[in-house]
């Protein structure tokens, strides 16, 4: 099973993201990033399309 899991992880990490990261907490640590768009994407909002802009 381990080789199968490693193979799937290689593929899935390009499709999905970590589910244990709270985007708002990460964003609060950056003063120069601002959200332009934050739209639900797949699975009833489990995935989000987020567009950021960096203010210099």
mmCIF file as gemmi writes it, N, C-alpha and C atoms, coordinates in Angstrom:
data_model
loop_
_atom_site.group_PDB
_atom_site.id
_atom_site.type_symbol
_atom_site.label_atom_id
_atom_site.label_alt_id
_atom_site.label_comp_id
_atom_site.label_asym_id
_atom_site.label_entity_id
_atom_site.label_seq_id
_atom_site.pdbx_PDB_ins_code
_atom_site.Cartn_x
_atom_site.Cartn_y
_atom_site.Cartn_z
_atom_site.occupancy
_atom_site.B_iso_or_equiv
_atom_site.pdbx_formal_charge
_atom_site.auth_seq_id
_atom_site.auth_asym_id
_atom_site.pdbx_PDB_model_num
ATOM 1 N N . UNK Axp A 1 ? 0.8 -1.201 0 1 0 ? 1 A 1
ATOM 2 C CA . UNK Axp A 1 ? 0 0 0 1 0 ? 1 A 1
ATOM 3 C C . UNK Axp A 1 ? 0.851 1.278 0 1 0 ? 1 A 1
ATOM 4 N N . UNK Axp A 2 ? 1.992 1.251 0.649 1 0 ? 2 A 1
ATOM 5 C CA . UNK Axp A 2 ? 2.818 2.454 0.741 1 0 ? 2 A 1
ATOM 6 C C . UNK Axp A 2 ? 3.223 2.991 -0.638 1 0 ? 2 A 1
ATOM 7 N N . UNK Axp A 3 ? 3.661 2.159 -1.57 1 0 ? 3 A 1
ATOM 8 C CA . UNK Axp A 3 ? 4 2.691 -2.895 1 0 ? 3 A 1
ATOM 9 C C . UNK Axp A 3 ? 2.801 3.329 -3.596 1 0 ? 3 A 1
ATOM 10 N N . UNK Axp A 4 ? 1.627 2.761 -3.393 1 0 ? 4 A 1
ATOM 11 C CA . UNK Axp A 4 ? 0.418 3.326 -4.001 1 0 ? 4 A 1
ATOM 12 C C . UNK Axp A 4 ? 0.131 4.698 -3.396 1 0 ? 4 A 1
ATOM 13 N N . UNK Axp A 5 ? 0.229 4.812 -2.063 1 0 ? 5 A 1
ATOM 14 C CA . UNK Axp A 5 ? -0.01 6.099 -1.394 1 0 ? 5 A 1
ATOM 15 C C . UNK Axp A 5 ? 1 7.145 -1.85 1 0 ? 5 A 1
ATOM 16 N N . UNK Axp A 6 ? 2.261 6.767 -1.974 1 0 ? 6 A 1
ATOM 17 C CA . UNK Axp A 6 ? 3.285 7.717 -2.439 1 0 ? 6 A 1
ATOM 18 C C . UNK Axp A 6 ? 2.992 8.17 -3.864 1 0 ? 6 A 1
ATOM 19 N N . UNK Axp A 7 ? 2.571 7.243 -4.701 1 0 ? 7 A 1
ATOM 20 C CA . UNK Axp A 7 ? 2.234 7.593 -6.079 1 0 ? 7 A 1
ATOM 21 C C . UNK Axp A 7 ? 1.029 8.515 -6.156 1 0 ? 7 A 1
ATOM 22 N N . UNK Axp A 8 ? 0.001 8.239 -5.369 1 0 ? 8 A 1
ATOM 23 C CA . UNK Axp A 8 ? -1.179 9.094 -5.353 1 0 ? 8 A 1
ATOM 24 C C . UNK Axp A 8 ? -0.85 10.469 -4.79 1 0 ? 8 A 1
ATOM 25 N N . UNK Axp A 9 ? -0.006 10.533 -3.773 1 0 ? 9 A 1
ATOM 26 C CA . UNK Axp A 9 ? 0.37 11.813 -3.188 1 0 ? 9 A 1
ATOM 27 C C . UNK Axp A 9 ? 1.066 12.695 -4.223 1 0 ? 9 A 1
ATOM 28 N N . UNK Axp A 10 ? 1.909 12.107 -5.043 1 0 ? 10 A 1
ATOM 29 C CA . UNK Axp A 10 ? 2.6 12.865 -6.081 1 0 ? 10 A 1
ATOM 30 C C . UNK Axp A 10 ? 1.599 13.52 -7.02 1 0 ? 10 A 1
ATOM 31 N N . UNK Axp A 11 ? 0.543 12.816 -7.35 1 0 ? 11 A 1
ATOM 32 C CA . UNK Axp A 11 ? -0.493 13.356 -8.23 1 0 ? 11 A 1
ATOM 33 C C . UNK Axp A 11 ? -1.395 14.337 -7.483 1 0 ? 11 A 1
ATOM 34 N N . UNK Axp A 12 ? -1.887 13.953 -6.331 1 0 ? 12 A 1
ATOM 35 C CA . UNK Axp A 12 ? -2.878 14.757 -5.618 1 0 ? 12 A 1
ATOM 36 C C . UNK Axp A 12 ? -2.342 16.086 -5.113 1 0 ? 12 A 1
ATOM 37 N N . UNK Axp A 13 ? -1.078 16.176 -4.804 1 0 ? 13 A 1
ATOM 38 C CA . UNK Axp A 13 ? -0.558 17.456 -4.292 1 0 ? 13 A 1
ATOM 39 C C . UNK Axp A 13 ? -0.591 18.554 -5.359 1 0 ? 13 A 1
ATOM 40 N N . UNK Axp A 14 ? -0.723 18.165 -6.627 1 0 ? 14 A 1
ATOM 41 C CA . UNK Axp A 14 ? -0.85 19.151 -7.695 1 0 ? 14 A 1
ATOM 42 C C . UNK Axp A 14 ? -2.311 19.53 -7.952 1 0 ? 14 A 1
ATOM 43 N N . UNK Axp A 15 ? -3.221 18.749 -7.415 1 0 ? 15 A 1
ATOM 44 C CA . UNK Axp A 15 ? -4.647 18.988 -7.618 1 0 ? 15 A 1
ATOM 45 C C . UNK Axp A 15 ? -5.272 19.654 -6.402 1 0 ? 15 A 1
ATOM 46 N N . UNK Axp A 16 ? -4.912 19.205 -5.241 1 0 ? 16 A 1
ATOM 47 C CA . UNK Axp A 16 ? -5.521 19.693 -3.996 1 0 ? 16 A 1
ATOM 48 C C . UNK Axp A 16 ? -4.449 20.358 -3.133 1 0 ? 16 A 1
ATOM 49 N N . UNK Axp A 17 ? -4.866 20.814 -1.998 1 0 ? 17 A 1
ATOM 50 C CA . UNK Axp A 17 ? -3.97 21.498 -1.092 1 0 ? 17 A 1
ATOM 51 C C . UNK Axp A 17 ? -4.115 20.915 0.302 1 0 ? 17 A 1
ATOM 52 N N . UNK Axp A 18 ? -3.315 21.37 1.193 1 0 ? 18 A 1
ATOM 53 C CA . UNK Axp A 18 ? -3.416 20.907 2.576 1 0 ? 18 A 1
ATOM 54 C C . UNK Axp A 18 ? -4.716 21.411 3.188 1 0 ? 18 A 1
ATOM 55 N N . UNK Axp A 19 ? -5.362 20.562 3.932 1 0 ? 19 A 1
ATOM 56 C CA . UNK Axp A 19 ? -6.631 20.948 4.551 1 0 ? 19 A 1
ATOM 57 C C . UNK Axp A 19 ? -6.456 21.442 5.978 1 0 ? 19 A 1
ATOM 58 N N . UNK Axp A 20 ? -5.239 21.37 6.509 1 0 ? 20 A 1
ATOM 59 C CA . UNK Axp A 20 ? -5.018 21.791 7.884 1 0 ? 20 A 1
ATOM 60 C C . UNK Axp A 20 ? -4.528 23.237 7.986 1 0 ? 20 A 1
ATOM 61 N N . UNK Axp A 21 ? -4.463 23.947 6.883 1 0 ? 21 A 1
ATOM 62 C CA . UNK Axp A 21 ? -4.003 25.334 6.876 1 0 ? 21 A 1
ATOM 63 C C . UNK Axp A 21 ? -5.218 26.254 6.776 1 0 ? 21 A 1
ATOM 64 N N . UNK Axp A 22 ? -5.306 27.204 7.704 1 0 ? 22 A 1
ATOM 65 C CA . UNK Axp A 22 ? -6.384 28.195 7.667 1 0 ? 22 A 1
ATOM 66 C C . UNK Axp A 22 ? -5.843 29.42 6.949 1 0 ? 22 A 1
ATOM 67 N N . UNK Axp A 23 ? -6.394 29.678 5.757 1 0 ? 23 A 1
ATOM 68 C CA . UNK Axp A 23 ? -5.886 30.742 4.897 1 0 ? 23 A 1
ATOM 69 C C . UNK Axp A 23 ? -5.875 32.097 5.613 1 0 ? 23 A 1
ATOM 70 N N . UNK Axp A 24 ? -6.938 32.407 6.331 1 0 ? 24 A 1
ATOM 71 C CA . UNK Axp A 24 ? -7.037 33.705 6.998 1 0 ? 24 A 1
ATOM 72 C C . UNK Axp A 24 ? -5.927 33.902 8.028 1 0 ? 24 A 1
ATOM 73 N N . UNK Axp A 25 ? -5.511 32.83 8.697 1 0 ? 25 A 1
ATOM 74 C CA . UNK Axp A 25 ? -4.41 32.929 9.657 1 0 ? 25 A 1
ATOM 75 C C . UNK Axp A 25 ? -3.087 33.201 8.945 1 0 ? 25 A 1
ATOM 76 N N . UNK Axp A 26 ? -2.869 32.547 7.829 1 0 ? 26 A 1
ATOM 77 C CA . UNK Axp A 26 ? -1.643 32.772 7.052 1 0 ? 26 A 1
ATOM 78 C C . UNK Axp A 26 ? -1.629 34.198 6.509 1 0 ? 26 A 1
ATOM 79 N N . UNK Axp A 27 ? -2.742 34.643 5.987 1 0 ? 27 A 1
ATOM 80 C CA . UNK Axp A 27 ? -2.835 35.984 5.414 1 0 ? 27 A 1
ATOM 81 C C . UNK Axp A 27 ? -2.633 37.068 6.47 1 0 ? 27 A 1
ATOM 82 N N . UNK Axp A 28 ? -3.09 36.837 7.688 1 0 ? 28 A 1
ATOM 83 C CA . UNK Axp A 28 ? -2.946 37.849 8.739 1 0 ? 28 A 1
ATOM 84 C C . UNK Axp A 28 ? -1.482 38.117 9.08 1 0 ? 28 A 1
ATOM 85 N N . UNK Axp A 29 ? -0.599 37.194 8.742 1 0 ? 29 A 1
ATOM 86 C CA . UNK Axp A 29 ? 0.829 37.378 8.99 1 0 ? 29 A 1
ATOM 87 C C . UNK Axp A 29 ? 1.531 38.19 7.925 1 0 ? 29 A 1
ATOM 88 N N . UNK Axp A 30 ? 0.815 38.609 6.891 1 0 ? 30 A 1
ATOM 89 C CA . UNK Axp A 30 ? 1.416 39.375 5.801 1 0 ? 30 A 1
ATOM 90 C C . UNK Axp A 30 ? 0.703 40.709 5.655 1 0 ? 30 A 1
ATOM 91 N N . UNK Axp A 31 ? 1.436 41.784 5.795 1 0 ? 31 A 1
ATOM 92 C CA . UNK Axp A 31 ? 0.851 43.111 5.695 1 0 ? 31 A 1
ATOM 93 C C . UNK Axp A 31 ? 0.707 43.59 4.253 1 0 ? 31 A 1
ATOM 94 N N . UNK Axp A 32 ? 1.44 42.976 3.317 1 0 ? 32 A 1
ATOM 95 C CA . UNK Axp A 32 ? 1.436 43.481 1.943 1 0 ? 32 A 1
ATOM 96 C C . UNK Axp A 32 ? 0.581 42.655 0.98 1 0 ? 32 A 1
ATOM 97 N N . UNK Axp A 33 ? -0.107 41.621 1.462 1 0 ? 33 A 1
ATOM 98 C CA . UNK Axp A 33 ? -1.001 40.839 0.611 1 0 ? 33 A 1
ATOM 99 C C . UNK Axp A 33 ? -2.451 41.182 0.931 1 0 ? 33 A 1
ATOM 100 N N . UNK Axp A 34 ? -3.241 41.365 -0.125 1 0 ? 34 A 1
ATOM 101 C CA . UNK Axp A 34 ? -4.659 41.676 0.037 1 0 ? 34 A 1
ATOM 102 C C . UNK Axp A 34 ? -5.477 40.799 -0.899 1 0 ? 34 A 1
ATOM 103 N N . UNK Axp A 35 ? -6.64 40.375 -0.442 1 0 ? 35 A 1
ATOM 104 C CA . UNK Axp A 35 ? -7.509 39.491 -1.207 1 0 ? 35 A 1
ATOM 105 C C . UNK Axp A 35 ? -8.314 40.295 -2.226 1 0 ? 35 A 1
ATOM 106 N N . UNK Axp A 36 ? -8.213 39.909 -3.497 1 0 ? 36 A 1
ATOM 107 C CA . UNK Axp A 36 ? -9.04 40.497 -4.548 1 0 ? 36 A 1
ATOM 108 C C . UNK Axp A 36 ? -10.333 39.702 -4.711 1 0 ? 36 A 1
ATOM 109 N N . UNK Axp A 37 ? -10.198 38.386 -4.761 1 0 ? 37 A 1
ATOM 110 C CA . UNK Axp A 37 ? -11.349 37.492 -4.914 1 0 ? 37 A 1
ATOM 111 C C . UNK Axp A 37 ? -11.15 36.267 -4.038 1 0 ? 37 A 1
ATOM 112 N N . UNK Axp A 38 ? -12.24 35.797 -3.466 1 0 ? 38 A 1
ATOM 113 C CA . UNK Axp A 38 ? -12.236 34.57 -2.675 1 0 ? 38 A 1
ATOM 114 C C . UNK Axp A 38 ? -13.569 33.881 -2.943 1 0 ? 38 A 1
ATOM 115 N N . UNK Axp A 39 ? -13.561 32.982 -3.92 1 0 ? 39 A 1
ATOM 116 C CA . UNK Axp A 39 ? -14.792 32.335 -4.372 1 0 ? 39 A 1
ATOM 117 C C . UNK Axp A 39 ? -14.748 30.839 -4.088 1 0 ? 39 A 1
ATOM 118 N N . UNK Axp A 40 ? -15.873 30.27 -3.644 1 0 ? 40 A 1
ATOM 119 C CA . UNK Axp A 40 ? -15.929 28.814 -3.488 1 0 ? 40 A 1
ATOM 120 C C . UNK Axp A 40 ? -15.766 28.136 -4.847 1 0 ? 40 A 1
ATOM 121 N N . UNK Axp A 41 ? -15.077 27.001 -4.864 1 0 ? 41 A 1
ATOM 122 C CA . UNK Axp A 41 ? -14.823 26.33 -6.131 1 0 ? 41 A 1
ATOM 123 C C . UNK Axp A 41 ? -15.483 24.955 -6.184 1 0 ? 41 A 1
ATOM 124 N N . UNK Axp A 42 ? -14.954 23.997 -5.487 1 0 ? 42 A 1
ATOM 125 C CA . UNK Axp A 42 ? -15.433 22.619 -5.561 1 0 ? 42 A 1
ATOM 126 C C . UNK Axp A 42 ? -15.92 22.128 -4.2 1 0 ? 42 A 1
ATOM 127 N N . UNK Axp A 43 ? -16.676 21.073 -4.239 1 0 ? 43 A 1
ATOM 128 C CA . UNK Axp A 43 ? -17.105 20.357 -3.036 1 0 ? 43 A 1
ATOM 129 C C . UNK Axp A 43 ? -17.802 21.282 -2.045 1 0 ? 43 A 1
ATOM 130 N N . UNK Axp A 44 ? -18.675 22.11 -2.534 1 0 ? 44 A 1
ATOM 131 C CA . UNK Axp A 44 ? -19.454 22.972 -1.656 1 0 ? 44 A 1
ATOM 132 C C . UNK Axp A 44 ? -18.626 23.986 -0.896 1 0 ? 44 A 1
ATOM 133 N N . UNK Axp A 45 ? -17.522 24.431 -1.469 1 0 ? 45 A 1
ATOM 134 C CA . UNK Axp A 45 ? -16.691 25.436 -0.827 1 0 ? 45 A 1
ATOM 135 C C . UNK Axp A 45 ? -15.485 24.892 -0.08 1 0 ? 45 A 1
ATOM 136 N N . UNK Axp A 46 ? -15.293 23.578 -0.113 1 0 ? 46 A 1
ATOM 137 C CA . UNK Axp A 46 ? -14.099 23.008 0.519 1 0 ? 46 A 1
ATOM 138 C C . UNK Axp A 46 ? -12.838 23.486 -0.186 1 0 ? 46 A 1
ATOM 139 N N . UNK Axp A 47 ? -12.962 23.766 -1.465 1 0 ? 47 A 1
ATOM 140 C CA . UNK Axp A 47 ? -11.862 24.334 -2.236 1 0 ? 47 A 1
ATOM 141 C C . UNK Axp A 47 ? -12.256 25.749 -2.617 1 0 ? 47 A 1
ATOM 142 N N . UNK Axp A 48 ? -11.281 26.646 -2.639 1 0 ? 48 A 1
ATOM 143 C CA . UNK Axp A 48 ? -11.553 28.046 -2.934 1 0 ? 48 A 1
ATOM 144 C C . UNK Axp A 48 ? -10.582 28.549 -3.987 1 0 ? 48 A 1
ATOM 145 N N . UNK Axp A 49 ? -11.075 29.452 -4.82 1 0 ? 49 A 1
ATOM 146 C CA . UNK Axp A 49 ? -10.217 30.147 -5.78 1 0 ? 49 A 1
ATOM 147 C C . UNK Axp A 49 ? -9.929 31.514 -5.176 1 0 ? 49 A 1
ATOM 148 N N . UNK Axp A 50 ? -8.684 31.723 -4.804 1 0 ? 50 A 1
ATOM 149 C CA . UNK Axp A 50 ? -8.295 32.953 -4.117 1 0 ? 50 A 1
ATOM 150 C C . UNK Axp A 50 ? -7.316 33.713 -4.988 1 0 ? 50 A 1
ATOM 151 N N . UNK Axp A 51 ? -7.599 34.986 -5.197 1 0 ? 51 A 1
ATOM 152 C CA . UNK Axp A 51 ? -6.711 35.859 -5.974 1 0 ? 51 A 1
ATOM 153 C C . UNK Axp A 51 ? -6.193 36.945 -5.03 1 0 ? 51 A 1
ATOM 154 N N . UNK Axp A 52 ? -4.874 37.061 -4.984 1 0 ? 52 A 1
ATOM 155 C CA . UNK Axp A 52 ? -4.219 38.017 -4.099 1 0 ? 52 A 1
ATOM 156 C C . UNK Axp A 52 ? -3.495 39.073 -4.902 1 0 ? 52 A 1
ATOM 157 N N . UNK Axp A 53 ? -3.295 40.225 -4.282 1 0 ? 53 A 1
ATOM 158 C CA . UNK Axp A 53 ? -2.475 41.273 -4.877 1 0 ? 53 A 1
ATOM 159 C C . UNK Axp A 53 ? -1.466 41.692 -3.795 1 0 ? 53 A 1
ATOM 160 N N . UNK Axp A 54 ? -0.252 41.943 -4.242 1 0 ? 54 A 1
ATOM 161 C CA . UNK Axp A 54 ? 0.802 42.377 -3.319 1 0 ? 54 A 1
ATOM 162 C C . UNK Axp A 54 ? 0.975 43.884 -3.439 1 0 ? 54 A 1
ATOM 163 N N . UNK Axp A 55 ? 0.766 44.566 -2.336 1 0 ? 55 A 1
ATOM 164 C CA . UNK Axp A 55 ? 0.952 46.018 -2.259 1 0 ? 55 A 1
ATOM 165 C C . UNK Axp A 55 ? 2.404 46.295 -1.86 1 0 ? 55 A 1
ATOM 166 N N . UNK Axp A 56 ? 3.058 47.144 -2.624 1 0 ? 56 A 1
ATOM 167 C CA . UNK Axp A 56 ? 4.461 47.46 -2.313 1 0 ? 56 A 1
ATOM 168 C C . UNK Axp A 56 ? 4.541 48.831 -1.672 1 0 ? 56 A 1
